Amino acid sequence: MVVFSGILIIASVTGEFNSTEIGTEIGILFLEEAVGGILYGLLIGFIGLKCMQSLNDNPQLAVMMSLAVVMGGTAGAFLMHTSAPLAMVVAGLLIGHKIHVSENKSEVQIAINSFWAILDDVFNGILFVLIGLAIHLLDFTSSYVYLGVITIIIVLLARFISVFLPYSLLKHEEDKPIKTIAILTWGGGLRGGISIALALSLSDQFSGNLILHITYIIVIFSIIVQGLSIGAFAQKLYQKK
């Protein structure tokens, strides 16, 4: 996502692609956005974790602290020109791992899990409603549909190679269902909000309208076909075991 955004920004400014300049600019942008985002996420995650650990007797305040980490951390990331999503992911992984490392669930852990689970359901619902509403604004011609179907096949093949090639190079124990996990990893590669957001960021100069239509077709296929069938598919695979 960082490299994609970097190419888009640099190309829109320069208006042409020079391999040396593009490579240098993307390298600098990657260090600022990705590496800076990871380091910044570790910092605010550590600070937020220490604050939440001192609030074991006040779960409501701990929940507010977790929200402050997200809101304040995102604002700080924009000011520091680092990747806010990447920083929040790193901070969340750090805080979540340390909070869940204890076997006994505390009131703080239960409150934080419940709060963010509700937000996750709400935002996912809003996202899919917006995806459905936006379909009426798009004009799906036959050429877009054909290209979308071809792209779906290409995406599935690419994911198959990216999953099963590393799998074939590793040694596996027969008593572990590694192959089943690899199949589910391939079939469960769902696409949604991030793909559409990246497609929407493209202008007509970069065939944005074409890519947006194709992306919508892939996302719809991913949600309806892969999303609704992955549960039954997993049950059949594990029944064979």
NORPEFEN-V314507 format. One record per residue. SS is DSSP state (alpha for helix, beta for strand, coil for the rest). OMEGA is omega in degrees with one decimal (* if undefined). NEAR is the number of other C-alpha atoms within 8 Angstrom. Layout:
BEGIN
ss=SS omega=OMEGA near=NEAR
ss=SS omega=OMEGA near=NEAR
END
This chain:
BEGIN
ss=coil omega=179.3 near=5
ss=alpha omega=179.3 near=10
ss=alpha omega=178.3 near=8
ss=alpha omega=179.9 near=7
ss=alpha omega=179.7 near=8
ss=alpha omega=177.7 near=12
ss=alpha omega=-178.8 near=10
ss=alpha omega=-178.0 near=9
ss=alpha omega=-177.1 near=8
ss=alpha omega=179.7 near=11
ss=alpha omega=-179.7 near=10
ss=alpha omega=179.8 near=7
ss=alpha omega=-175.8 near=6
ss=alpha omega=-179.0 near=7
ss=coil omega=178.6 near=7
ss=coil omega=-177.2 near=5
ss=coil omega=171.4 near=7
ss=coil omega=-170.5 near=6
ss=alpha omega=-177.9 near=6
ss=alpha omega=-179.4 near=6
ss=alpha omega=179.7 near=7
ss=alpha omega=-180.0 near=11
ss=alpha omega=179.3 near=8
ss=alpha omega=-178.8 near=8
ss=alpha omega=179.5 near=10
ss=alpha omega=177.0 near=11
ss=alpha omega=178.1 near=8
ss=alpha omega=179.7 near=8
ss=alpha omega=179.0 near=11
ss=alpha omega=178.3 near=12
ss=alpha omega=-179.3 near=9
ss=alpha omega=-173.7 near=12
ss=alpha omega=-173.1 near=12
ss=alpha omega=-178.3 near=13
ss=alpha omega=176.9 near=9
ss=alpha omega=178.4 near=11
ss=alpha omega=179.0 near=15
ss=alpha omega=-179.9 near=11
ss=alpha omega=179.0 near=9
ss=alpha omega=177.9 near=11
ss=alpha omega=176.6 near=15
ss=alpha omega=-179.0 near=12
ss=alpha omega=-177.5 near=9
ss=alpha omega=175.7 near=11
ss=alpha omega=178.4 near=14
ss=alpha omega=179.3 near=11
ss=alpha omega=179.3 near=8
ss=alpha omega=179.4 near=12
ss=alpha omega=179.5 near=10
ss=alpha omega=178.6 near=8
ss=alpha omega=-179.0 near=10
ss=alpha omega=178.2 near=11
ss=alpha omega=177.7 near=7
ss=coil omega=-177.5 near=6
ss=coil omega=-177.9 near=11
ss=coil omega=-178.4 near=11
ss=coil omega=-177.9 near=6
ss=coil omega=-177.0 near=8
ss=alpha omega=180.0 near=13
ss=alpha omega=179.6 near=8
ss=alpha omega=177.0 near=8
ss=alpha omega=176.6 near=14
ss=alpha omega=177.7 near=12
ss=alpha omega=178.1 near=8
ss=alpha omega=177.6 near=11
ss=alpha omega=176.9 near=11
ss=alpha omega=178.3 near=8
ss=alpha omega=177.0 near=9
ss=alpha omega=-178.9 near=11
ss=alpha omega=-176.1 near=9
ss=alpha omega=-180.0 near=8
ss=alpha omega=178.8 near=8
ss=alpha omega=178.2 near=14
ss=alpha omega=178.2 near=12
ss=alpha omega=178.5 near=9
ss=alpha omega=179.2 near=8
ss=alpha omega=177.7 near=14
ss=alpha omega=179.2 near=10
ss=alpha omega=-178.4 near=7
ss=coil omega=179.1 near=6
ss=coil omega=173.4 near=8
ss=coil omega=-178.1 near=14
ss=coil omega=179.0 near=14
ss=alpha omega=178.1 near=12
ss=alpha omega=-179.3 near=7
ss=alpha omega=178.2 near=11
ss=alpha omega=-179.9 near=18
ss=alpha omega=177.2 near=12
ss=alpha omega=-179.9 near=9
ss=alpha omega=178.7 near=12
ss=alpha omega=179.3 near=14
ss=alpha omega=177.8 near=9
ss=alpha omega=-179.9 near=8
ss=alpha omega=-178.7 near=11
ss=alpha omega=-178.3 near=12
ss=alpha omega=179.9 near=8
ss=alpha omega=-177.9 near=8
ss=alpha omega=-179.4 near=9
ss=alpha omega=-176.1 near=8
ss=alpha omega=-177.0 near=9
ss=coil omega=178.9 near=6
ss=coil omega=-178.4 near=7
ss=coil omega=-179.4 near=5
ss=coil omega=179.9 near=4
ss=coil omega=178.1 near=8
ss=coil omega=177.8 near=7
ss=alpha omega=178.7 near=9
ss=alpha omega=-180.0 near=14
ss=alpha omega=179.6 near=11
ss=alpha omega=-178.4 near=9
ss=alpha omega=-179.4 near=11
ss=alpha omega=178.9 near=12
ss=alpha omega=-178.5 near=8
ss=alpha omega=-177.9 near=8
ss=alpha omega=-176.4 near=9
ss=alpha omega=174.4 near=8
ss=alpha omega=177.6 near=8
ss=alpha omega=179.0 near=8
ss=alpha omega=178.5 near=8
ss=alpha omega=179.1 near=8
ss=alpha omega=-178.7 near=8
ss=alpha omega=-177.2 near=8
ss=alpha omega=175.7 near=8
ss=alpha omega=177.4 near=8
ss=alpha omega=178.2 near=8
ss=alpha omega=-179.2 near=8
ss=alpha omega=-176.7 near=9
ss=alpha omega=174.5 near=8
ss=alpha omega=178.7 near=8
ss=alpha omega=176.8 near=8
ss=alpha omega=179.1 near=8
ss=alpha omega=179.9 near=8
ss=alpha omega=-176.7 near=8
ss=alpha omega=179.2 near=8
ss=alpha omega=-178.4 near=7
ss=alpha omega=179.7 near=7
ss=alpha omega=-177.6 near=6
ss=coil omega=179.8 near=7
ss=coil omega=-177.0 near=5
ss=coil omega=175.6 near=7
ss=coil omega=-178.8 near=6
ss=alpha omega=179.8 near=6
ss=alpha omega=176.9 near=6
ss=alpha omega=-179.3 near=11
ss=alpha omega=179.1 near=11
ss=alpha omega=178.5 near=8
ss=alpha omega=178.3 near=9
ss=alpha omega=178.9 near=13
ss=alpha omega=178.1 near=10
ss=alpha omega=-179.7 near=8
ss=alpha omega=176.4 near=10
ss=alpha omega=178.9 near=9
ss=alpha omega=179.6 near=8
ss=alpha omega=-179.7 near=8
ss=alpha omega=179.1 near=8
ss=alpha omega=177.9 near=9
ss=alpha omega=179.7 near=8
ss=alpha omega=178.8 near=8
ss=alpha omega=177.4 near=10
ss=alpha omega=179.6 near=10
ss=alpha omega=-177.2 near=8
ss=alpha omega=179.8 near=8
ss=alpha omega=-171.8 near=11
ss=alpha omega=175.5 near=9
ss=alpha omega=174.3 near=9
ss=alpha omega=179.3 near=8
ss=alpha omega=-178.1 near=9
ss=alpha omega=-178.6 near=7
ss=alpha omega=-177.5 near=6
ss=coil omega=174.9 near=6
ss=coil omega=-175.9 near=5
ss=coil omega=173.9 near=6
ss=coil omega=-174.3 near=5
ss=coil omega=-175.8 near=5
ss=coil omega=-179.9 near=4
ss=coil omega=-176.1 near=6
ss=coil omega=-177.0 near=8
ss=alpha omega=-179.1 near=7
ss=alpha omega=177.4 near=7
ss=alpha omega=178.4 near=9
ss=alpha omega=178.9 near=8
ss=alpha omega=178.8 near=11
ss=alpha omega=179.3 near=8
ss=alpha omega=176.9 near=10
ss=alpha omega=177.0 near=9
ss=alpha omega=-176.9 near=11
ss=alpha omega=-177.5 near=8
ss=coil omega=179.3 near=9
ss=coil omega=-176.1 near=8
ss=coil omega=179.0 near=9
ss=coil omega=-175.5 near=10
ss=coil omega=-169.8 near=9
ss=alpha omega=-177.3 near=7
ss=alpha omega=179.5 near=7
ss=alpha omega=-179.6 near=10
ss=alpha omega=179.0 near=12
ss=alpha omega=177.8 near=8
ss=alpha omega=178.8 near=9
ss=alpha omega=179.4 near=11
ss=alpha omega=-179.0 near=9
ss=coil omega=180.0 near=7
ss=coil omega=175.7 near=12
ss=coil omega=178.6 near=9
ss=alpha omega=177.6 near=7
ss=alpha omega=180.0 near=6
ss=alpha omega=-179.5 near=6
ss=coil omega=-176.8 near=9
ss=alpha omega=-178.4 near=13
ss=alpha omega=178.5 near=9
ss=alpha omega=-178.4 near=8
ss=alpha omega=179.1 near=9
ss=alpha omega=179.0 near=11
ss=alpha omega=179.5 near=12
ss=alpha omega=179.3 near=13
ss=alpha omega=178.2 near=12
ss=alpha omega=179.2 near=9
ss=alpha omega=178.6 near=11
ss=alpha omega=-179.0 near=13
ss=alpha omega=178.5 near=13
ss=alpha omega=176.4 near=8
ss=alpha omega=-178.6 near=9
ss=alpha omega=-177.4 near=13
ss=alpha omega=-173.2 near=12
ss=alpha omega=-174.2 near=8
ss=alpha omega=-177.0 near=8
ss=alpha omega=-176.2 near=12
ss=alpha omega=-177.3 near=11
ss=alpha omega=-176.8 near=8
ss=alpha omega=-173.9 near=8
ss=alpha omega=179.5 near=11
ss=alpha omega=178.8 near=8
ss=alpha omega=178.6 near=7
ss=alpha omega=179.4 near=8
ss=alpha omega=178.9 near=9
ss=alpha omega=179.7 near=8
ss=alpha omega=179.7 near=8
ss=alpha omega=-177.9 near=9
ss=alpha omega=174.7 near=8
ss=alpha omega=178.0 near=6
ss=alpha omega=178.8 near=5
ss=coil omega=* near=5
END
